[in-house]
Amino acid sequence: MGDEAERSTNEIRQLVRVLDPRNGGKHRARLSKIEDFKQYVQGYLTSSEDHRSTPDFYDDDYSFLYLGIHPDDEEQDISQSYGLLHACGAKKKE
């Protein structure tokens, strides 16, 4: 579980980085990254091709995904975080 869960944390980290408007990313790049993450979460076909294998996540990954705050970042202010919930409510600027 460890390697797969670590990969999930890294996938979330990449998504949160792209969603943060302070990074100057384009709307199309954000949509593309959301689609990539959706494909990752939906899983992949196993060798038998009849069963989807979905990734493992740590419990802390959910708050990191939704709020953009990782538990290791103790000094991060929630008002300065940009997770999926913030991105869903933000207006398109371009």
N, C-alpha and C positions, 0 to 999 in steps of 0.2 A: 504494500500500500504506500509506503514512503515515497518511492520514486514517482509514482503516478500522482500522488497528492502534491508533491513538490512541483510537478509540471503544471498542475491545476493552479497553484498559487502563482506561478510565473505567467500563466495565460491571463489570469485576473490582473496581475500587475501591468502587463502590456496593455490590456483593455482600458484600465483606469488611466494610464498615462495618455492614451490616445483621446479619451473622453474629456480630459482636463482642458478647458478652453484657454488656459494660460500658456499651453504649449503651442498654440497657433496652428493647430491642425485644421484641415479642411473638413467640411461636412461629409463629403464623399469618403474620406479616409475613416471617419468615425463609423459611418454605416458599414463600410467594408470590414472593419475590425469587429463590429457587433455581429455581423454575419459569420465571420471566421470563428468567433467564440461560440456562437449558436451551434455551428457544425461540430465543434470540439465537444460541447456538452451533450449533444445528441449521440455521440459515440461513434464507433466504427464497427464494421462487420468483422466478426471473428472468422477464423479459417473455415468453419463449417458453413458460413454465409447465411445462417438462419437465426443467428442470435447477435444482437448488438451489445457491445461491451461499452459501458459508460465509465467515464473517469471517476476517480475518488477525489474527495475534497476534505480538507480539514474543517472543523467546526468554525474556526475563525475566518475562513475564506468567505463565508456568507456576508458577514458585516463588512469585510473588505470590498466585496463586489458591490454591495448596495450603497454603502456610505463612503467608500474610498479611504477608509482608515484601517491600516494594518495594525494588529495588536502590538507589534514590535515598535511602532512609532508612537511612543508615549507622549511626546511633546506636540503632536499634530492637533491642531484646532479643528473641530468638526465643521465650523463655519467656513473653513478654508479647504475642505475636502470636496472632491468631485467624483462621486461614484455613479453607478448606474441610475439611481433614483434622481440625482441632480441632473444628469444628462437627459433623462426622459422628460423633465419639466423645463429644460432650457429651450429658448427660442433659437431657431436657425439664424445665424448672423450673416450668412453669405448667400 
